[in-house]
Amino acid sequence: MPSRSLNNCLAPAKLNLFLHVIGRRADGYHLLQTVFQLLDHGDLLHFETRDDGLICRATEVPGVDAESDLIVRAARLLQSTLPQGRRPGANIAIEKRLPMGGGLGGGSSDAATTLLALNHLWQAGLTRQELMELGLQLGADVPFFIFGKNAFAGGVGEELSEVNTPDGWYVVIEPGVSVPTPVIFSAKELTRDTKPVRIMDFSNAPTSFGKNDLQDVAAKLFPDVAEAIIWLEQYGAARMTGSGACVFCYFAHEPDADTVLKAVPARWKAWKARALKQHPLAHI
């Protein structure tokens, strides 16, 4: 069977426009409410099928061995759903542009893009819902990227409802530190009792609604995060995404984002991205 390929597949970053911790389950998982926003910036993945059943990561990723990489794990998980005698393999290359521990969902987005692309290339035939259920085995954010639209999320992040978010641009600062999610969620000072909200509450003030309950904890533990927030607050409602470390601010017009981007101190990496309405692979 001739090989098939999909190249330049964007695994988009996400922002948490707000993130509230409203409780904790008996198993220790936190109950959250958030709005996920897709961006037109992220990692780029390239896929080529192979007929020997091997899953090969063709790119070295510093600090991540192939066996534990979510890309490889996602491919193998999808492969396991196919009949024993018809399990193609894949070569997967990645251009890593999103930082690890940045709160941008890079690993989860990579896994989701892998599931979407290989479901198409392998003609596996899984529905979007079935892919979301598979993705949840890999991480709480993976179903969102497979869902493929901006979403109001509840539960541990897997209860998703489509939500309208404003067009515009985001300036994102990478403070240069990696924030381990377990460290933030296990912090004693983290509040876990924010009052639940409704989609309508967010829709009335989408660019300034709520807060990130994890931000104070991360800013205290990682001073670089606090410095980036303080600097970006000069220009608007700056906040941290996810459990950190990246910090963002919304701008309705691209020239305004460009002006701020030029002013970012050289010690930080920064970039701008347009708000997306849907995942780039939503059509497959």
Disulfide bonds with the S-S distance in Angstrom:
none
